[in-house]
Amino acid sequence: MQYLKLLRPHHWVKNLFLFIPLFFAGELFYLSTIGHLLAAFFAFSLTASSIYIINDYKDIEADRAHPVKSKRPLASGAVSPTAGLVLFVVCMVIGLGLAWYVKPKFLFVVGIYFILNLLYSLGLKNISILDIIILSTGFVLRIKAGGIASGTAVSSWLIVMVFLLALFMAVAKRRDDVIIKQVSGQEMRKAAKGYNMDFMNVTLALLSAVIIVCYLMYTLDPVTMVRFSTHRLFYTTLFVIAGLLRYLQITYVENNTGSPTKILYKDRFIQLTIALWILSFYVIIYLPANKSFFD
């Protein structure tokens, strides 16, 4: 169980971003493509797990001082460092090998993700601002990889919005580290020296506003309307705003944004807004063929 925990399979939900290009292309139910994407999903997930392992290996001492991270397998001593390195190699080899099987170009993108995040784990994460940019770029690479695996074009709007949303969540997570530092006096990561509450609060407000504006511009873009044969996509903005407001509430009111993944798994309001956003997009894009149904 501890070895499985070291892989952080609950973080694999992030790799569902690989399916987003296919969803927006209106081709989600093409079974042959879905099978290919599932292989891509596991390739990316195992590669990401190898990065999680090496990151935990490098942070063993720092994690032992963290109230939550001290329970991780390597930090707690449940898994030995040697065993962790062996598992790192196994995940890396299988993940990159499976990526080659999907498509050589897919391997190229996964390889960029691996190298970038390996450098992040080996030291780039200690540089404030650069650390959150690298984390956010990882989600853009997921989108690009999903487009390559499914043979679907990825729009520039999608790339911009995914990057901004990932940056928003990364900043919220770093804000939690600042709070821990204020309460305990301990610095959870070196990059935290470049952050304070004022900077985090202003950045979150700025990003949330830009995300909403970008999303509205995307839904009202004539190219988008032509592509989906509808002008009604702007209705889905309601759920985007609701989701962002809830995340800001968790951040500012509850001071509990240490893990975006845990929020996704546990917060019912966030889950409901995501489900309604997907459902509304599904209805508008996939149903019905005759758009006069909505008139």
Buried (B, 14 or more C-beta within 10 A) or exposed (E): EEEEBBBBEEBBEBBBBBBBBBBBBBBBEBEEBBEBBBBBBBBBBBBBBBBBBBBBBBBBEBBBEBEEBEEBBBBBEBBEEEBBBEBBEBBBEBBBEBBBBBBEEBBBBBBBBBEBBBEBBEEBBBBBBBBBBBBBBBBBBBBBBBBBBBBBEBBEBBBBBBBBBBBBBBBBBBBBBBBBBEEEEEBBBBBBEBBEEEBBBEBBEEBBEBBBEBBBBBBEBEEBBEBBEBBBBBBBBEBBBBBBBBBBEBBBEEEBBBBBBBBBEEBEBBBBBBEBBEEBBEBBBEEEEEEEEEE
